[in-house]
Amino acid sequence: MAVNFDYDIAFSRNIGWVTEREQAILRGKRVAIAGLGGVGGSHLLTLARLGVGAFHISDFDSFDLVNFNRQAGATMSHLGRSKVDVLAEMALDINPEMEVRKFPDGVKEDNVHEFLDGVDLYVDGLDFFVVAVRRMVFAECAERSIPSTTAAPLGMGVSALNFIPGKTTFEQYFRLEGQPEKEQLLRFLAGLSPAQIQMGALVDDTRLNLEEHRGPSTSMGCELCAGVAATQALKILLRRGSVVAAPRGLHFDAFGNRMKITWRPGGNNNPLQRLFLAIGRKSITTRLERQVRQRLASTQEAQPATAMERVLELARWAPSGDNTQPWRFELAGKRACVVHGSDTRDWCVYDLQGRASQIAVGALLETIAVAASKDGLRAEFRRRADTTETAPQIEVELVDDPAISRDSLYDFIKQRVTQRRSFSPEPLAPSDKQRLEACLPDGFRVVWIEGDASKKRLARLLFLSARIRLTIPEAYRVHKEIIEWNARYSEDHIPDQAVGLDPVALKMMRWAMGSWERVRFLNRYLAGTWMPRIQLDYLPALKCAAHFLLAADSKPAGIDDYLQAGRALQRFWLSASAVGLQFQPEMTPLIFSGYVRDGIDFTADTRARADARILKRRLEQLVGDAAESGVFMGRLGYGSYPDARSLRLALSKLSVGARGQQFSR
Ligand SMILES: Cc1cc2nc3c(=O)[nH]c(=O)nc-3n(C[C@H](O)[C@H](O)[C@H](O)COP(=O)(O)O)c2cc1C
């Protein structure tokens, strides 16, 4: 159907919010937009649909994959094409009568006059990190009395500032003159968001790096910018309504449901802004320090060369009790290796039969299989029959298999994590529950412990289990060994900040852990176990969606059964991550009641032995037969990702020669 373009019909649905006369005025207006990235492209298309008749647009860049999350025009068919060309085409497709002047080399000192020539309004679309050009264009606008507007996407919101001739200018507001670049960027950010209402949505502050000119962004923020900037444009161009001009600003955060009109007379010279900048400088410095530390701690050294190394590079992120990583790798070709397992029974009261270590090695094998699937490879495992349960060796071979395709759990290998803090008590969504039940291999099932009454029973059970954990010297020795103090990340321990205690309780624990006498003193006279038991066990047990027990169809007996259990566990844990659930193992009730069942003398403490017997009985009452065939227990729930976590040893540290090596702590 050939339909001829007709301006009046094309933009007739604007009428009502604008009059026919105003529409005609907009048709005669000329708007300059510098930068056609996250916001500039959307500004152009929004203003084109408003019926603005002429544009000057500039950008020297072309479309790249990293633009896809937010930029109008960033599509597969436009990859590599110049942004001005693509957006001019898109805008002309909306209004073929529009006049578009393209500035494909960007705005510079030698073309800024031409760029702003005859323009009624300048709309800023420059990248956040482009400071010098931004200052130049705004200064030129002030010089020529051209009104200008800037709308910055801040998370899932927008902060907009209008610079109206005769009022505060861009420079008077931001005060960038004579400042080094990093300070200019900080001042720009501070001036854009005096209210800081976007910060509640920021989940990973390490992604903002002023020095490397990197920052996170969302399409929602950019689209909100286009809506707000085009509204400012309408008001300025039609002289309608009250325009909020600098030093006042508009800030709306769609995530936090908040809107603020900010007022900072003197801009960044305002005492409030100075204070804000002082704090900002400090927090950016500490953040940069943290980034450096994190980078040091991020333990990947070199790009892995072979398929096997690539797989192991990822597989080392498998979970293990207390982050002991009871495995070493002997490379045996491009697609083969031998996993040398070990167990920690000689020093760890939680692993006296080696089960926790065997489960961890099983989880490692499953991770190898998932990682290999990315390259269409099937992982085959063969446990060497002549090796012992305490030091098993498993041959791994990766073979081509056309039936293997990338496992969807692949993306979650590094994302899977232990979260020991409270989750939301919101119950599991039926679809998530179904997915978790379906992910288990044959031979395993999940028993759910959910609903307020059952969660309370389990909370009491964990509270009791924690008394054993916190009062026996055998466990004290383990805790002293496995926790890294004053740490947010740890390569081969659990950082204290990931344990789940608040800062005060953590301080107390740090002190108490200095000696067994201190622990005993606290326990005897100051009810020392109460605070950690409530914080680490009782409350988290209530604050979760559900607890689970993974049970085998028949009671597991030897190492091979536990390796299988570990594989099942890892599928379950990765699947939980894939549906956005937080996860914490709760193994001690299972471990201590198992010791009672198998007659393992795990402590000299008589009260703890009696507690373990009660624990066994209560667990059986709660989950029935599954208590005996249970291999793993924990809790799940919706909530935030932890901000402290265990890392892993680098592949080079995990690699050994053919005879393996002793690797105890
Ligand atoms: C067999 C096994 C038992 C575990 N038991 C517990 C536990 O009882 N409580 C807990 O908080 N974490 C437990 N964990 C979690 C580990 O401490 C955690 O996986 C390890 O520190 C690595 O950290 P990440 O899972 O955050 O990568 C267990 C993990 C495994 C594999």
Ligand as a Chemical Component Dictionary entry (heavy atoms), coordinates in Angstrom:
data_LIG
# 
_chem_comp.id                   LIG 
_chem_comp.type                 NON-POLYMER 
_chem_comp.pdbx_formal_charge   0 
_chem_comp.three_letter_code    LIG 
# 
loop_
_chem_comp_atom.comp_id 
_chem_comp_atom.atom_id 
_chem_comp_atom.alt_atom_id 
_chem_comp_atom.type_symbol 
_chem_comp_atom.charge 
_chem_comp_atom.model_Cartn_x 
_chem_comp_atom.model_Cartn_y 
_chem_comp_atom.model_Cartn_z 
_chem_comp_atom.pdbx_ordinal 
LIG C1  C1  C 0 30.085 -30.184 50.616 1  
LIG C2  C2  C 0 29.923 -28.760 50.983 2  
LIG C3  C3  C 0 29.502 -28.403 52.255 3  
LIG C4  C4  C 0 29.301 -27.078 52.599 4  
LIG N1  N1  N 0 28.815 -26.743 53.823 5  
LIG C5  C5  C 0 28.510 -25.461 54.126 6  
LIG C6  C6  C 0 27.822 -25.135 55.324 7  
LIG O1  O1  O 0 27.470 -25.990 56.122 8  
LIG N2  N2  N 0 27.559 -23.839 55.574 9  
LIG C7  C7  C 0 27.916 -22.847 54.697 10 
LIG O2  O2  O 0 27.639 -21.684 54.970 11 
LIG N3  N3  N 0 28.546 -23.139 53.538 12 
LIG C8  C8  C 0 28.848 -24.415 53.230 13 
LIG N4  N4  N 0 29.430 -24.729 52.026 14 
LIG C9  C9  C 0 29.762 -23.654 51.098 15 
LIG C10 C10 C 0 31.273 -23.433 50.993 16 
LIG O3  O3  O 0 31.782 -22.846 52.152 17 
LIG C11 C11 C 0 31.514 -22.570 49.756 18 
LIG O4  O4  O 0 31.076 -23.279 48.643 19 
LIG C12 C12 C 0 32.970 -22.212 49.570 20 
LIG O5  O5  O 0 33.413 -21.381 50.601 21 
LIG C13 C13 C 0 33.181 -21.513 48.257 22 
LIG O6  O6  O 0 32.427 -20.324 48.201 23 
LIG P1  P1  P 0 31.359 -20.043 47.067 24 
LIG O7  O7  O 0 30.331 -21.139 47.127 25 
LIG O8  O8  O 0 30.787 -18.715 47.460 26 
LIG O9  O9  O 0 32.056 -20.021 45.761 27 
LIG C14 C14 C 0 29.590 -26.056 51.658 28 
LIG C15 C15 C 0 30.017 -26.422 50.370 29 
LIG C16 C16 C 0 30.167 -27.758 50.027 30 
LIG C17 C17 C 0 30.577 -28.118 48.634 31 
# 
loop_
_chem_comp_bond.comp_id 
_chem_comp_bond.atom_id_1 
_chem_comp_bond.atom_id_2 
_chem_comp_bond.value_order 
_chem_comp_bond.pdbx_ordinal 
LIG C1  C2  SING 1  
LIG C2  C3  SING 2  
LIG C2  C16 DOUB 3  
LIG C3  C4  DOUB 4  
LIG C4  N1  SING 5  
LIG C4  C14 SING 6  
LIG N1  C5  DOUB 7  
LIG C5  C6  SING 8  
LIG C5  C8  SING 9  
LIG C6  O1  DOUB 10 
LIG C6  N2  SING 11 
LIG N2  C7  SING 12 
LIG C7  O2  DOUB 13 
LIG C7  N3  SING 14 
LIG N3  C8  DOUB 15 
LIG C8  N4  SING 16 
LIG N4  C9  SING 17 
LIG N4  C14 SING 18 
LIG C9  C10 SING 19 
LIG C10 O3  SING 20 
LIG C10 C11 SING 21 
LIG C11 O4  SING 22 
LIG C11 C12 SING 23 
LIG C12 O5  SING 24 
LIG C12 C13 SING 25 
LIG C13 O6  SING 26 
LIG O6  P1  SING 27 
LIG P1  O7  DOUB 28 
LIG P1  O8  SING 29 
LIG P1  O9  SING 30 
LIG C14 C15 DOUB 31 
LIG C15 C16 SING 32 
LIG C16 C17 SING 33 
# 
